[in-house]
Amino acid sequence: MRPTNWQENDERKPEPRSRRGFFALAGAAALGAGRAQAPAAALRISLPQIGILIATTYTTGTLEERLDEAKADGLACVQVSMSCAGLPDMPDEIPAGLPERFRREAAARGLGIASLQGTFNMCHPDEEHRRTGLRRLRVLAGACAPMGTSTFHICTGTRNPASMWRPHPDNQTPEAWRDMAACVREATEIARQAKVVLAFEPEVNNVVDSARKSRQLLDEIGSPHLKVTFDPANIFHAGQLPRMKEVLEEAFALVGNDIALAHAKDLDRDGDAGHKAAGEGLLDYDLYLRLLHRQGFRGPLLLHGLTRSQVPGCVAFLRTKLARVAG
């Protein structure tokens, strides 16, 4: 069996929708979260597949138990990390047979593995920290094909040595960009060798903190093995929230063709990453999903930043919005 390749759809034009397909989607949305499986199957026809970052929402239990929870909540795909199997997110080695176990257990539940998480601070001020991250990234990249995915989620990092999610004034310096870009370039070469795609996430607290800088990095690296994880709740700098439509439309104009993964969460203020569950903040989801649809995006739309109890409501929220977009 060939690995699941979520990027194939990036290069395809949107498939035409029949009247029958549309009414199937609308009916699926109307069924709501209580009958999860039929809507999930219907939405696979021509819309993004609703998934989740399982490690941050289903935080306890074995890999199989976490996948059972995702299946029960009507999700179509998952982003996984090695922590789901009791390892560090970035291990030095992976036990033989573990990637195949991920693939086998996900397939047994009808779930796709959308991506593997491999975030580390790619702009850490300590070069040895970055080198260690690259060494471990190579280990993880080699696990993607037997796991059944060809997408690898990363972040560009920050000069903050304590956390890759916190800002630092040196993030805006040429030296920070130089170190980050060099690290991303080397990571992209690892991805090329492993035949996977790296998807980095623009985030206001990171060195790549906007769609414009994302475009700059994509052009500088110039590789089909580097794409974007797009989370609109993470790109609003202080004072930009009143210009939401302009910011989102500009982002899609700049990087829309390079989106490999899309995230679904929300925000209640600008100047920081969003931390609200999808539909519970200020993000204009009608606009966001409409822009994804216009772009022809058919990949994973991944929930995160939510608790286990919030999952059914967020899934129902996205299904309703997606059905409306299809109409």
C-alpha positions in Angstrom: 0.0 0.0 0.0 1.2 3.5 -0.8 1.4 6.1 1.9 -1.5 8.5 2.2 -0.5 11.6 0.3 -2.6 14.6 1.4 -0.6 16.8 -0.9 -1.9 15.3 -4.1 -5.0 17.4 -3.8 -3.0 20.6 -3.7 -2.2 20.2 -7.4 -5.7 19.1 -8.5 -8.4 21.4 -9.6 -11.5 21.3 -7.5 -13.8 18.5 -8.6 -17.2 19.6 -9.9 -20.1 18.9 -7.5 -23.3 17.4 -8.6 -26.7 18.4 -7.1 -26.9 15.0 -5.5 -23.5 15.5 -3.9 -24.6 18.9 -2.5 -27.8 17.6 -1.0 -25.9 14.7 0.5 -23.6 17.2 2.2 -26.4 19.4 3.4 -28.3 16.4 4.8 -25.2 15.2 6.5 -24.7 18.5 8.3 -28.4 18.5 9.4 -27.9 15.2 11.1 -25.5 16.8 13.6 -23.0 15.2 15.9 -25.3 12.5 17.1 -24.9 10.5 13.9 -21.2 11.2 13.1 -20.2 8.6 10.6 -22.5 9.3 7.7 -21.7 13.0 7.7 -17.9 12.2 7.8 -18.3 10.0 4.8 -20.3 12.6 2.9 -17.9 15.4 3.6 -15.1 13.4 2.1 -16.7 13.9 -1.3 -15.5 17.4 -2.0 -14.7 19.2 1.2 -11.9 19.3 3.7 -11.7 16.3 6.0 -12.3 17.2 9.6 -9.6 15.8 11.9 -7.9 16.5 15.2 -4.5 16.7 16.9 -5.1 13.7 19.1 -2.2 14.1 21.5 -3.4 17.5 22.8 -7.1 16.6 23.1 -7.3 13.0 24.0 -4.5 13.2 26.5 -4.7 9.9 28.3 -4.9 6.2 27.3 -3.1 4.0 24.8 -2.8 4.9 21.2 -5.7 2.6 20.4 -7.9 4.2 23.1 -7.2 7.6 21.7 -8.0 6.5 18.2 -11.2 5.0 19.5 -12.2 8.4 20.9 -11.5 10.2 17.7 -13.5 7.6 15.8 -16.4 7.9 18.3 -16.4 11.7 17.7 -16.9 11.3 14.0 -13.5 12.5 12.8 -12.0 11.5 9.5 -8.3 11.9 10.2 -5.8 12.6 12.9 -2.5 14.3 13.4 -0.4 12.1 15.6 2.8 12.5 17.7 5.0 9.9 19.2 3.7 10.9 22.6 0.5 9.0 21.7 2.6 5.8 22.1 4.4 6.9 25.3 7.5 8.3 23.6 8.8 11.9 23.5 7.4 13.9 20.6 11.0 14.0 19.2 12.6 10.7 20.1 16.1 9.7 19.4 14.9 6.4 18.0 11.6 4.6 17.3 10.9 1.0 18.2 10.7 -1.4 15.3 7.1 -1.9 14.2 5.7 1.2 15.9 5.0 3.3 12.8 3.2 0.3 11.3 1.1 0.0 14.4 0.0 3.6 14.0 -1.0 2.9 10.4 -2.7 -0.4 11.2 -4.8 0.9 14.1 -5.9 4.0 12.4 -6.9 2.1 9.3 -8.9 -0.4 11.4 -11.0 2.5 12.6 -11.4 4.2 9.2 -9.1 7.1 10.1 -6.5 8.7 8.0 -3.2 9.9 9.4 -3.1 13.4 8.2 0.4 14.3 9.5 3.0 13.5 12.1 4.0 16.2 14.5 7.7 17.0 14.8 8.0 20.5 16.1 11.2 21.8 17.7 12.7 25.3 18.0 14.2 25.9 14.6 15.5 29.3 15.7 16.8 28.4 19.1 19.8 30.6 20.0 21.9 27.5 20.8 23.1 25.9 17.6 23.4 22.5 19.3 19.8 22.6 20.2 18.9 23.1 16.5 21.3 20.3 15.4 19.7 17.9 17.9 16.2 18.8 16.6 17.4 18.1 13.0 18.8 14.7 14.0 15.5 13.7 15.6 13.5 15.1 12.7 15.4 12.7 10.4 14.3 9.8 12.6 10.7 10.9 12.5 10.7 11.6 8.7 11.8 8.0 8.1 8.8 6.8 10.1 6.2 8.7 7.9 5.9 6.3 5.0 5.4 3.1 7.1 3.0 5.2 9.3 0.9 6.0 6.2 1.4 9.7 5.9 3.6 12.0 3.8 3.1 15.2 5.8 5.2 16.4 8.7 4.1 19.3 10.9 6.8 21.8 12.1 7.1 25.3 13.4 9.8 27.9 12.7 10.5 28.7 16.3 11.7 31.7 18.3 14.8 33.1 19.9 13.1 32.5 23.3 15.2 29.6 24.8 12.5 28.6 27.2 9.6 28.0 24.8 9.2 27.8 21.1 5.7 29.3 21.4 6.8 32.5 23.3 7.9 35.8 21.6 11.3 37.3 21.8 12.5 40.8 20.6 15.4 39.2 18.7 12.9 37.3 16.4 13.0 40.3 14.1 16.7 40.4 13.6 18.5 39.3 10.4 20.5 36.8 12.5 17.3 35.1 13.7 16.0 34.7 10.2 19.4 33.4 9.0 19.5 30.7 11.6 15.9 29.7 11.1 16.1 29.6 7.3 19.3 27.5 7.4 17.6 25.0 9.8 14.5 24.9 7.6 16.6 24.4 4.5 18.4 21.4 6.1 15.1 20.0 7.3 13.6 20.4 3.8 16.5 18.3 2.4 15.8 15.6 5.0 12.1 15.7 3.9 13.2 15.4 0.2 15.2 12.3 1.0 12.4 10.8 3.0 9.8 11.8 0.3 7.7 13.7 2.7 6.5 17.3 2.9 7.2 19.7 5.8 4.3 22.0 6.7 5.4 24.9 8.9 2.9 27.0 10.8 3.1 30.9 10.7 2.5 32.1 14.2 2.7 35.6 15.7 5.2 34.6 18.4 7.6 32.9 15.9 10.1 34.2 13.5 7.8 33.5 10.6 4.9 35.4 12.1 2.8 36.3 9.1 1.7 35.2 5.6 4.2 37.6 4.1 7.1 36.0 5.9 5.7 32.6 5.0 5.8 33.6 1.4 9.4 34.9 1.8 10.5 31.6 3.4 8.8 29.5 0.7 10.5 31.5 -2.0 13.9 31.4 -0.3 13.9 27.6 0.1 12.2 27.0 -3.2 11.3 23.3 -2.7 8.1 21.4 -3.3 8.9 19.6 0.0 8.1 22.7 2.0 4.5 23.8 2.5 2.3 25.6 5.1 0.1 24.6 8.0 -2.4 27.5 8.0 -4.1 28.5 11.3 -5.9 31.8 10.9 -6.2 32.1 14.7 -2.4 32.5 14.9 -1.7 35.3 12.4 -3.3 38.5 13.8 -0.8 41.0 15.2 -1.9 43.6 17.7 -4.4 46.0 16.2 -5.2 43.8 13.2 -8.4 42.1 14.3 -10.6 44.9 13.0 -9.1 44.2 9.6 -9.8 40.4 9.7 -11.2 40.2 6.1 -8.3 42.0 4.6 -5.7 40.0 6.6 -7.3 36.6 5.7 -7.7 37.5 2.0 -4.1 38.7 1.8 -2.9 35.5 3.5 -4.7 33.3 1.0 -3.4 35.4 -1.9 0.1 34.9 -0.6 0.2 31.2 0.5 -3.1 29.7 -0.5 -1.6 27.5 -3.1 0.9 26.1 -0.6 -1.5 25.1 2.2 -1.0 21.4 3.1 -2.7 21.4 6.4 -5.4 23.7 7.8 -6.1 24.2 11.5 -9.5 24.9 13.2 -9.4 26.8 16.4 -10.4 30.3 17.5 -9.2 33.5 19.2 -10.6 36.2 21.5 -7.8 38.8 21.0 -5.1 39.7 18.6 -1.4 39.9 19.3 -1.1 36.3 20.4 -1.9 32.8 19.2 -5.5 31.8 19.6 -6.5 29.4 22.4 -10.2 29.0 21.9 -12.2 26.1 20.5 -13.5 26.5 16.9 -16.6 28.6 16.9 -16.2 30.0 20.4 -14.2 33.1 19.5 -14.0 36.0 17.1 -12.7 34.3 13.9 -15.0 34.7 10.9 -15.4 31.0 10.0 -17.7 31.7 7.1 -15.0 33.7 5.4 -12.2 31.3 6.4 -13.9 28.2 5.1 -15.1 30.0 2.0 -11.5 31.0 1.2 -10.3 27.4 1.7 -13.1 26.2 -0.6 -12.2 28.8 -3.3 -8.7 27.6 -3.1 -9.8 24.1 -3.8 -8.4 22.8 -0.5 -9.4 19.2 0.1 -6.9 18.3 2.8 -7.2 17.8 6.6 -9.0 20.5 8.6 -7.6 19.8 12.1 -9.3 20.8 15.3 -7.1 21.7 18.3 -7.0 24.0 21.3 -10.1 22.2 22.7 -11.0 19.8 25.4 -12.4 16.3 24.9 -15.9 17.5 25.9 -15.8 20.3 23.3 -15.1 18.0 20.3 -18.6 16.9 19.3 -19.9 20.5 19.3 -16.9 21.7 17.3 -17.3 18.9 14.8 -21.0 19.8 14.3 -20.1 23.5 14.0 -17.6 22.7 11.2 -20.0 20.4 9.4 -22.7 23.0 9.3 -20.3 25.7 8.1 -18.8 23.4 5.4 -22.2 22.4 4.1 -23.1 26.0 3.8 -19.9 26.7 1.9 -20.7 23.9 -0.5 -24.0 25.5 -1.3 
